[in-house]
Amino acid sequence: MTEKACSLTTPDSEEEIELPLYEGSLGPMGLDISQLYNQKGIFTYDPGYVSTGSCNSKITFVDGKKGILLYRGYPVKQLAEHSNFLEVAYLLLNGELPTKQLLEEFTLSINQHKMLHNGMLDFFQGFRHDAHPMAMLLAAVGSMSSHYHDTMGSNDVRAGETFVHRIVAKIPTIAAAAYKITKEESFVQPNMSLGYCENVLHMFFSLSDKPSTIDPLAAKALDLLFILHADHEQNCSTSTVRMAGSSGTNPYSAIAAGISALWGPAHGGANEAVLKMLEEIGHSANIKKYIAKAKDKDDAFRLMGFGHRVYKNFDPRAKIIREMCHQLLQKNDNKNAPLFELALELEEVALKDEYFIEKNLYPNVDFYSGIIYRALGIPASMLTVMFAIARTVGWAAHWKEMMKDGHVRISRPRQLYTGPKKRDFVMLDERV
């Protein structure tokens, strides 16, 4: 990064302070305000940290205005067309695309870590069948620190690599176990001969006495969704992983913190919300009515799946997913096709409406992903869990990068205090 500087003058002093200005390889410059409080006794106020950079990273680049998403410099569209999820996982975790040999070694390592400790399998039996799968996922990942003591040291490079491979390998197995609990079915062991996404479908839909037949297009669709959800820069859950990790906590706890953040409906639960919205709209004849409701500030209804905190253009991931929706639904000709057709018509109407045009409300990745998952037979309650499987790679990559950074400080945001000023305690009998 090249260093420049900006000058700042505060109202109570004519003395200027020089603030370093850093320029990354892509994107906007960053103003270093780390010494502002020490030198001037003031801090910046930025709710939601939307204009604050908390770290430097080499993993993912997003340009929301231009609709650009790069993994380690590679356009996500190219990766979606020519790669697979494990290859992308290797890229995010290690910085470069693997050679054929390295990919084989990485795949072998992932396969070797797919199984769950018997104690973890017993752990699932303590959940009610109607427990939310995200609650089970969160608890199970957090419990991994009690089973895998060999990877608890955050500064041990070898242990760190083992952790990364272990969490990427086991998260689908944990997700499948949670799903089977909700179905009141027996757990299905991972199949070591299957690819990553094929194995997910196998564990979800096979019965203990009847292995399922894996549809190649279904596996391809799942692989695509996992690639597109693998990472997205400093989003809420990724920032949470980094914040938790900055305390030196074990990596399983850091990932569990990310899962907690992802569970929120404004983050990982958005695709489930889209499905509920489409079901509520029900028919194309109702679209104009619901468009009007979305534009009414006094109406609680919101058009889910449109707009993005970062993208002020079309979400590049949505375009790719849209094409896969067509392929999957045309081949299967299933009952979800009407829902997809409704989504397409809603998209067409919204994109011609001046309200949405002015506010740059374009369909995002969540608008179509839920439809694909439904076409694959994944219930709505599992959608955030599926998101977590993919995003675990990104979380692990950011945790790994942070551990290698010798300048990491524990996260400690400031606040603008607006409560009462100092006051004296009043004895109980004297209060009115």
N, C-alpha and C positions, 0 to 999 in steps of 0.2 A: 504494500500500500504506500502511495506517495503522500507525504504530509504537507498540508498547507495550513493556514490559520485564519480565524475570524476574530475581530475585535468586538468586545461587549462593554458597554457603559451602563451602569445601574443608576437609578434616579438619585440615590443618596451619595453618589461619589462620581467625580469627573475622571477618576483614574480608570483607564481601560484595562481589561483583562484579555489576554490572548488565549483563544480556545483552538486547539488543533483541529484541523479538518482533514479527514481521511478519505481517500478515493479507492474504492475497490476495483476489481477487474470488470464488473458490470454494475449497472444500477446507480442510484443516487449516492452522493457523498454523505459522510457521517460526521457530525460535529461532536467532538469529545468534550462532554461537560462533567467528567468525573471529578475534576478539581474545583468546580464552580462553588459548591457548598463550603469547602474548606477556605477558599479565598474570598468569597463574597457573602457567605452566610445565607444564600438563597438556593433553591433547587427548581427544576423544571416541573411543570404540572401537565401530565399527559395521561388522562383516564384511558384505561385499556392498553396503554403503551403503544398506541397506533403510530406514533411518530418517534419511537425510541428503539434504537438498536441495542440489544442486550449482549450481543456477542459478535464475533466474526466467524464465518463458516464457509467451507469450500464444497458443501454438499449439494444444495439446491438453490436455484435462482428463479425468482418469479418477477415478471414485469406485468403488473395488472392492467396498465393502460394499453399495452400492445398485445395482451393475451399470450404471453410467452411463459413456458415452464420448461426448465432445463434440469436434468439430473447430472451432476458432475460435468456440465457443459453440453450434454447430449439432449436434443429436443425430445420431449416425451413421446411425441408422435412417431419418431423414428424408432425409439425403443419399443413402443407398442406394436409396431409393424414387423420388426425384425428380431426381437429378443423374446425372452421369457422371464417369468418372475424371479427365478433363482439367479439368473444371469444379472438382472437388474439389482437384485439384493446384493450380490457380490460387488457390483459397481458402487452402490451407495455406501457399503461398508468399508470398501478398500480404495476407492478413488479412481480405479481404472477398470475397463472391461477385462474379463479374464481370458487367458488363453484356453484352448480346449482342455489341456491337462489340468489347469488350475480350476476350471469349472467342474471337471470330473471329481477332483479332490474335494472341492467345496460341497458338491452334491452328496458325495459319500459321507462326509462328516455330518451333514444335516440328517441324512437317513439314519445314521448311527445314534442320533439323539432324539428320535421321534417318540420313543416309548416313555411312559410315565412311571415314576416310582410307585410301587404298590401302596405305599402310604398315602400318596396323592389320590389314587383311585378310591381308596377307602374314605378319603376326605369328602368326596362328592356325595357319598351316601348320607351325609348329614344334612343335605339340603332338601327342602320340600320340592315336590315335583313342579309346583307353580312358582318357584323362585325365578326371578329374572335372570336370564343367562349372563348378563353383564355383571351381576352381583357374584355369580359363581366364578366367572373369569377373573374378576378383581381379587377375590379371596384366594383363588388357586395360585395366581401369579405371585401374590404377596407371600404365600406359604412356601414358595420355592426356596426362599432363603433358609428355611429350616431343614431342607433336604440336601442342598448342594453347597456345602461349606467350602468346597475347593475353589469357588469363584466369588467369594465374598470380598476379596482384596481389590479395591478400586485401582491401586497403583501397580498391580501385577499384570504385565502385558499378556503373558500366556493365559492367565486366569480370565482376563478380559475377553480374549478371543474365544475361549471355551464358553463363557457366558453368552456371547453373541450368537454362536452357533446353536447353543442349547435353547435359548429363548425363541429363536426363529424356527427351530425344529419342533418345539413342544407346543407352541401357542395354538396350532391347528388341532392338536390332540386334546388339549384342554378345552378348546371350543366345542369339539365333537362330544366330549364327555358331558359338558353342560347341556348340549342339545339333547343327548340321549336321556338325561335326567328329566327334561321337560316332556319328552315323549313317553316316559316310563318304559324305556327299552334298555336292553343290555348294551354295555359299552362294546364297541368294535375296535379291535387292535389295529394300529396302522399297518399298511402293507408296504414293505420295504422295496418291492419291485415297481411300485407306482411312482409317477412324478409327483411333485409337490401338490398341485391343484387336483390331480386325479385322486390322490390319497385323501384330500379333504372331502371330496364327494363320496369316496368309498366309506370313510368313517361315519359320515352323516347318514347315508341312505342304505347301507348294507345292514342286514339283520345278522345276528350271531350264527344262524344256520342257513343264510341265503345271501351270498355276496351280490351286490348290485352291479348292473352293467353300466359302465361309464361311457356317456355320450361324448365323443371327441369335441364337438362344438360347445357343449356345456363346459368342459374343462378349459377350452380356449377362451370362452367368455369370462370364466372365473379368473384365469390367468391375466386377462386384460384388466379386469377391475382391480386386481391386486397390484399390478404395475402402476396404474393411475392413482391409487390410494397410498402408495408406498411412502411418499414423503411430500411435504408441501411447505418447506421453509419453517419459519418460527411461528407456527400456529399455536392455538391455546394448549393442546396436549403436549406438543413437542417442547414448548417453553416450560411447561410444568415438569416434564422429565428433567430438563436442564436445571430448573430451579431446585427440584428435590435433590438431584445429583450433586449440586454445588455444595450441599451440606456434608458430603462424604458418605451418604447413606449407601447401603448395598444396592447393586444395580436392579435387583428384582423389585425392591421397594420403589425405585425411581420409575420403572416401567408401570408398576401398579398405580402410581400417582398419575401417570399419563392416561391410563385406562379410566380412572375416575373422572378426569377432565373430558375425555372423549364421550363419556356417557351422557353429557348434557345435550338436550335437544337442539341447541343452537350450534352444536359442533357435529359429533358423530351420529346423532339421532335425526339429522335432517332428512335423510333418504326415507326413513320410516314415516316422517311427517308428510313427505310428498305423497306417498301411497295413501295415507289417510285422507289427504286433501282431494286426490283424484276420486277416491271412493265417495267422498262427500259431494263433489260436483256431480258425479254419477253419469251424466249424459251431456253431449255436445250442446244440446239446447239450453243448458244451464250456464254455459261458459260466460256469456255477456253479463249475466247476473252476478257471477262471482268476481269477474273483472271489476265491476263497479264496486263491489264490497271491498276489494283489495285497495281501491283508490280512496275509499272513505276513511278518513282519519278517525272517525268515531266508531267504526266497526272493528271488532276484535279479529276478524278474519284476515289472514295474511297469505299471500301467494307464495307457497313454499317451493324451494328449488330455483328461485329467480334471484339474481343478484349475488354478490360476493363481497366480503370485506376488502379483498385485495383486487380482484378482477373488475375493471371498469369497461371491459370489452367481453366478448364471448369467451367463456371458460374453455380453453383448448381441450380439456379432458371430456367435456360434454359432447363435442363434435365427434370424437372417437367412439364414445359409448353409444351415441345415437345410431351410428352405423351398425354396431354389434347388435343393438336392439332389433333392427330390421332383419339381420341374418338369423338370429335366434328365433324370433317369433314367426318368420316366414317358413322356416324349416319345420318347426314344431306345430304351427297352426293351432296353438292352444288357446285356452280360455282367457289368457292375459292379453291377447291381441287387442280386444276392445279398449283396454286400459291404456295401451300404448298409443292407439289411434286417438284417444281422447287427449293424451299428453301432447301429441303432435299438433292437434288442432288448437289446444290451449296455447302452445308455443307460438303458432302462427298468428293468432289473434293478439296476443300480448306484444309481440314484436312489431306490430303495425300500430299499436296504441301510442299516442304522443306522450302519455304519462310515463310509460316504461322506457320509451326512447330517451326522453329528457333525463331520466334518473339512471340510465345505463343498466337497466335490470334485464340481464340476459340469462338464459338457462345455465345453471351450473352443473357440476358433476353429480350432485345428488338428485337432480331432476329425473335422470334416466337409470341410475344405478339400482334403485329400489325395484324398478320394473324388471330388470335383468335378474335380480336375485329371486323375485317372485316366479319368473319363468323357469328358474332352476329348481324351484321347490323349496327355497329357503324362506321360512316364515318371518313376518315383520319383527318379531321379538329378537331375532338373531342378526338383524342387519347391522347393528352397531358392533356386534361381536365380529362379523366378517370384516368390517372396517378395521377393527383392532388387529386382526391377523395380518393384514397388509401393512398397517402403519407401524407395527412392531419393528419392522426392518428400519424404518426411518428413525424411530426412537432409539434403537440400538446404535445406529450410525452416529446420531448426535451425542449420545452418551459416550461412545468411544472417542469421538473427536474432542469432546470436552475433557476427558481424562488425559488426553495427550497434550492439552493446552496447559502450559506451565504457569499461566497468569489468571487462572480461574479464581474468582472470589465468591464467597457465599452470597447468594442473592439477598438483598435487603432494600426493597423499594422504600421511598419516603412517602409521606402523606401530607395533605393540607388539612390541618386540624381545624374543625369548625364547632367543637363542643364548648361547654361552659369554661369560663376563665377560672383561675384558682379561687377556691372558696373553702370555708372552714366547715368542719364536721358539726352536725347538729345532733344532739342527743335524742334518743327515741321519744322520750316523754315531752320534748319541746317542739316536736315537729307538728305542723298544722297542714 
